[in-house]
């Protein structure tokens, strides 16, 4: 089974990635 801690880590990493992509998009725009 996947541990809840692992899911939380993936979620945080994904959220951070989305924020980074938004920053890059703003710089390009």
PDB file of N, CA, C and O in Angstrom:
ATOM      1  N   UNK A   1       0.835  -1.214   0.000  1.00  0.00           N
ATOM      2  CA  UNK A   1       0.000   0.000   0.000  1.00  0.00           C
ATOM      3  C   UNK A   1       0.866   1.259   0.000  1.00  0.00           C
ATOM      4  O   UNK A   1       1.996   1.252   0.488  1.00  0.00           O
ATOM      5  N   UNK A   2       0.323   2.318  -0.547  1.00  0.00           N
ATOM      6  CA  UNK A   2       1.038   3.593  -0.561  1.00  0.00           C
ATOM      7  C   UNK A   2       0.779   4.295   0.764  1.00  0.00           C
ATOM      8  O   UNK A   2      -0.363   4.425   1.205  1.00  0.00           O
ATOM      9  N   UNK A   3       1.857   4.744   1.386  1.00  0.00           N
ATOM     10  CA  UNK A   3       1.716   5.420   2.676  1.00  0.00           C
ATOM     11  C   UNK A   3       1.159   6.824   2.491  1.00  0.00           C
ATOM     12  O   UNK A   3       1.434   7.491   1.494  1.00  0.00           O
ATOM     13  N   UNK A   4       0.373   7.260   3.470  1.00  0.00           N
ATOM     14  CA  UNK A   4      -0.220   8.598   3.418  1.00  0.00           C
ATOM     15  C   UNK A   4       0.881   9.657   3.358  1.00  0.00           C
ATOM     16  O   UNK A   4       0.731  10.690   2.706  1.00  0.00           O
ATOM     17  N   UNK A   5       2.000   9.380   4.054  1.00  0.00           N
ATOM     18  CA  UNK A   5       3.119  10.327   4.055  1.00  0.00           C
ATOM     19  C   UNK A   5       3.639  10.516   2.639  1.00  0.00           C
ATOM     20  O   UNK A   5       3.964  11.630   2.228  1.00  0.00           O
ATOM     21  N   UNK A   6       3.715   9.413   1.896  1.00  0.00           N
ATOM     22  CA  UNK A   6       4.215   9.471   0.522  1.00  0.00           C
ATOM     23  C   UNK A   6       3.273  10.305  -0.338  1.00  0.00           C
ATOM     24  O   UNK A   6       3.718  11.113  -1.153  1.00  0.00           O
ATOM     25  N   UNK A   7       1.974  10.108  -0.154  1.00  0.00           N
ATOM     26  CA  UNK A   7       0.979  10.865  -0.926  1.00  0.00           C
ATOM     27  C   UNK A   7       1.121  12.354  -0.609  1.00  0.00           C
ATOM     28  O   UNK A   7       1.058  13.192  -1.509  1.00  0.00           O
ATOM     29  N   UNK A   8       1.312  12.679   0.669  1.00  0.00           N
ATOM     30  CA  UNK A   8       1.447  14.081   1.072  1.00  0.00           C
ATOM     31  C   UNK A   8       2.676  14.699   0.429  1.00  0.00           C
ATOM     32  O   UNK A   8       2.641  15.841  -0.027  1.00  0.00           O
ATOM     33  N   UNK A   9       3.783  13.923   0.394  1.00  0.00           N
ATOM     34  CA  UNK A   9       5.022  14.432  -0.201  1.00  0.00           C
ATOM     35  C   UNK A   9       4.816  14.685  -1.687  1.00  0.00           C
ATOM     36  O   UNK A   9       5.222  15.726  -2.202  1.00  0.00           O
ATOM     37  N   UNK A  10       4.192  13.745  -2.373  1.00  0.00           N
ATOM     38  CA  UNK A  10       3.952  13.902  -3.807  1.00  0.00           C
ATOM     39  C   UNK A  10       3.056  15.108  -4.058  1.00  0.00           C
ATOM     40  O   UNK A  10       3.270  15.865  -5.006  1.00  0.00           O
ATOM     41  N   UNK A  11       2.050  15.282  -3.203  1.00  0.00           N
ATOM     42  CA  UNK A  11       1.127  16.411  -3.366  1.00  0.00           C
ATOM     43  C   UNK A  11       1.863  17.739  -3.204  1.00  0.00           C
ATOM     44  O   UNK A  11       1.669  18.670  -3.985  1.00  0.00           O
ATOM     45  N   UNK A  12       2.722  17.810  -2.164  1.00  0.00           N
ATOM     46  CA  UNK A  12       3.485  19.048  -1.947  1.00  0.00           C
ATOM     47  C   UNK A  12       4.425  19.304  -3.111  1.00  0.00           C
ATOM     48  O   UNK A  12       4.523  20.437  -3.583  1.00  0.00           O
ATOM     49  N   UNK A  13       5.118  18.274  -3.584  1.00  0.00           N
ATOM     50  CA  UNK A  13       6.035  18.433  -4.715  1.00  0.00           C
ATOM     51  C   UNK A  13       5.266  18.895  -5.942  1.00  0.00           C
ATOM     52  O   UNK A  13       5.729  19.768  -6.676  1.00  0.00           O
ATOM     53  N   UNK A  14       4.104  18.318  -6.163  1.00  0.00           N
ATOM     54  CA  UNK A  14       3.302  18.682  -7.327  1.00  0.00           C
ATOM     55  C   UNK A  14       2.833  20.119  -7.227  1.00  0.00           C
ATOM     56  O   UNK A  14       2.842  20.853  -8.215  1.00  0.00           O
ATOM     57  N   UNK A  15       2.424  20.520  -6.032  1.00  0.00           N
ATOM     58  CA  UNK A  15       1.950  21.893  -5.832  1.00  0.00           C
ATOM     59  C   UNK A  15       3.092  22.871  -6.101  1.00  0.00           C
ATOM     60  O   UNK A  15       2.906  23.914  -6.728  1.00  0.00           O
ATOM     61  N   UNK A  16       4.281  22.506  -5.609  1.00  0.00           N
ATOM     62  CA  UNK A  16       5.447  23.366  -5.798  1.00  0.00           C
ATOM     63  C   UNK A  16       5.775  23.474  -7.287  1.00  0.00           C
ATOM     64  O   UNK A  16       6.145  24.541  -7.776  1.00  0.00           O
ATOM     65  N   UNK A  17       5.636  22.362  -7.993  1.00  0.00           N
ATOM     66  CA  UNK A  17       5.918  22.348  -9.433  1.00  0.00           C
ATOM     67  C   UNK A  17       4.945  23.254 -10.171  1.00  0.00           C
ATOM     68  O   UNK A  17       5.341  23.998 -11.068  1.00  0.00           O
ATOM     69  N   UNK A  18       3.674  23.190  -9.794  1.00  0.00           N
ATOM     70  CA  UNK A  18       2.653  24.025 -10.443  1.00  0.00           C
ATOM     71  C   UNK A  18       2.983  25.499 -10.226  1.00  0.00           C
ATOM     72  O   UNK A  18       2.868  26.308 -11.146  1.00  0.00           O
ATOM     73  N   UNK A  19       3.393  25.845  -9.003  1.00  0.00           N
ATOM     74  CA  UNK A  19       3.728  27.239  -8.709  1.00  0.00           C
ATOM     75  C   UNK A  19       4.925  27.680  -9.538  1.00  0.00           C
ATOM     76  O   UNK A  19       4.961  28.811 -10.025  1.00  0.00           O
ATOM     77  N   UNK A  20       5.911  26.792  -9.703  1.00  0.00           N
ATOM     78  CA  UNK A  20       7.099  27.115 -10.493  1.00  0.00           C
ATOM     79  C   UNK A  20       6.712  27.341 -11.949  1.00  0.00           C
ATOM     80  O   UNK A  20       7.216  28.257 -12.599  1.00  0.00           O
ATOM     81  N   UNK A  21       5.815  26.501 -12.457  1.00  0.00           N
ATOM     82  CA  UNK A  21       5.367  26.638 -13.847  1.00  0.00           C
ATOM     83  C   UNK A  21       4.638  27.966 -14.029  1.00  0.00           C
ATOM     84  O   UNK A  21       4.799  28.633 -15.052  1.00  0.00           O
ATOM     85  N   UNK A  22       3.838  28.348 -13.037  1.00  0.00           N
ATOM     86  CA  UNK A  22       3.115  29.625 -13.124  1.00  0.00           C
ATOM     87  C   UNK A  22       4.112  30.777 -13.194  1.00  0.00           C
ATOM     88  O   UNK A  22       3.940  31.708 -13.981  1.00  0.00           O
ATOM     89  N   UNK A  23       5.163  30.708 -12.361  1.00  0.00           N
ATOM     90  CA  UNK A  23       6.169  31.772 -12.357  1.00  0.00           C
ATOM     91  C   UNK A  23       6.826  31.877 -13.724  1.00  0.00           C
ATOM     92  O   UNK A  23       6.996  32.981 -14.243  1.00  0.00           O
ATOM     93  N   UNK A  24       7.195  30.755 -14.310  1.00  0.00           N
ATOM     94  CA  UNK A  24       7.841  30.749 -15.623  1.00  0.00           C
ATOM     95  C   UNK A  24       6.882  31.307 -16.670  1.00  0.00           C
ATOM     96  O   UNK A  24       7.289  32.075 -17.542  1.00  0.00           O
ATOM     97  N   UNK A  25       5.618  30.924 -16.585  1.00  0.00           N
ATOM     98  CA  UNK A  25       4.624  31.397 -17.561  1.00  0.00           C
ATOM     99  C   UNK A  25       4.490  32.917 -17.483  1.00  0.00           C
ATOM    100  O   UNK A  25       4.361  33.585 -18.508  1.00  0.00           O
ATOM    101  N   UNK A  26       4.521  33.462 -16.263  1.00  0.00           N
ATOM    102  CA  UNK A  26       4.401  34.911 -16.103  1.00  0.00           C
ATOM    103  C   UNK A  26       5.612  35.610 -16.706  1.00  0.00           C
ATOM    104  O   UNK A  26       5.483  36.680 -17.302  1.00  0.00           O
ATOM    105  N   UNK A  27       6.800  35.003 -16.551  1.00  0.00           N
ATOM    106  CA  UNK A  27       8.014  35.610 -17.096  1.00  0.00           C
ATOM    107  C   UNK A  27       7.969  35.614 -18.617  1.00  0.00           C
ATOM    108  O   UNK A  27       8.397  36.580 -19.250  1.00  0.00           O
ATOM    109  N   UNK A  28       7.454  34.539 -19.208  1.00  0.00           N
ATOM    110  CA  UNK A  28       7.379  34.427 -20.668  1.00  0.00           C
ATOM    111  C   UNK A  28       6.333  35.392 -21.213  1.00  0.00           C
ATOM    112  O   UNK A  28       6.561  36.052 -22.226  1.00  0.00           O
ATOM    113  N   UNK A  29       5.194  35.475 -20.546  1.00  0.00           N
ATOM    114  CA  UNK A  29       4.090  36.308 -21.039  1.00  0.00           C
ATOM    115  C   UNK A  29       4.470  37.788 -21.062  1.00  0.00           C
ATOM    116  O   UNK A  29       3.658  38.628 -21.449  1.00  0.00           O
TER     117      UNK A  29
END
